[in-house]
Amino acid sequence: MFGLIGHLTNLEHAQSIADELGYPEYAEQGLDFWCMAPPQIVDEIKVRSITGQVIEGRYVESCFLPEMLSQNRFKAATRKVVNAMAHAQKYDIDITALGGFTSIIFENFNLDQIRDIRNVSLDFSRFTTGNTHTAYVITRQIELVAPKLGIDLERASILVCGATGDIGSGVCRWLAHRFPQVDLILVARNQQRLQEFQQELGTGRVLPLATGLPLADVIVWVASMPKGMEINPVELKHPCLIIDGGYPKNLGTQIQHPGVRVLNGGIVEHSLDIDWKIMKLLNYDVPKRQLFACFAEAMLLEFEGWHTNFSWGRNQISLEKMAQIGAASVKHGFRPLLT
Ligand code: NDP
């Protein structure tokens, strides 16, 4: 049995679908109430691989909302994550993905120090961030879509916003290995971490976001931002491929410009319909088949019987593990979203 721990995009979104999640009484409630709400299993899932294997899973709604971070409700945010993990473990789920912000909160607030949640002693080997599969999918999206736009990856400038993050560092390692000539532009806020990462990578240049954006043929957004930001497409190169892997999205508004192509980053499409409702509630175009790559990682670990924290800790994503999870992804019928 696999598990998915997730959260909704914002308070407004949470209120609008509370009824469909099975708790209509939450629809009228504000952030204070959501800060108190316990985790709940709101979806039972069945997934069939193209090999014919069938697995079952559960979606645990953590009731975390990104506003808890932007409004400094850190205690509530951390409680949401550990309570959801304890809930998954109580239901005997073998391997559970910590989706979106839940893994970021786990890392940022050192939640590995908290083992005991009421009568549950957390066993971290039952959880994965899913970030190795996400990094793999983003690299495939770059490799498959950029050439179609006429971007030559051997000589392109690629900006990674969130380069020092878990997913960002994995993507940068892969780019540096696969395209040694690439002009890699590393962006984040903490300059010391950027310099250290640049040294570890042995390539790339550190630039402020505003300086780097007009230089980039490909822009990968994997920054942990509770709210998306605005960028002016006119100031970008044309053609420009933008891969927005943030959840919530790093871009605040939809970009419509003939020279700029925006892809939903870190999203996969399964070859067969998945029996669930959660992606419909998250407003995905093809909710029976499209899903976050981190969720798909838990499914892959379950298909393969790898009941282990495959992606764990920060900045540990290796090229070998990306290749390993990538091969499992192809084997079971997942494809990176390319449109
Ligand atoms: P991490 O916390 O490990 O890394 C976040 C990175 O973003 C760091 O480099 C951080 O550096 C940088 N950052 C944060 N805020 C800003 C900002 N305002 N401007 C520039 N850089 C910023 O996060 P993850 O790698 O785990 O996740 C990254 C994103 O991917 C998140 O939005 C997450 O929700 C999403 N995600 C998507 C998945 C999918 O399946 N599609 C799966 C898992 C996560 P610094 O603090 O120095 O700025």
Boltz pocket constraint, residues with backbone or C-beta under 6 A from the ligand:
constraints:
  - pocket:
      binder: B
      contacts: [[A, 98], [A, 99], [A, 100], [A, 101], [A, 103], [A, 104], [A, 129], [A, 130], [A, 131], [A, 134], [A, 161], [A, 162], [A, 163], [A, 164], [A, 165], [A, 166], [A, 167], [A, 168], [A, 187], [A, 188], [A, 189], [A, 190], [A, 191], [A, 193], [A, 221], [A, 222], [A, 223], [A, 224], [A, 225], [A, 245], [A, 246], [A, 247], [A, 248], [A, 265], [A, 266], [A, 267], [A, 291], [A, 292], [A, 293], [A, 294], [A, 295], [A, 314]]
      max_distance: 6.0
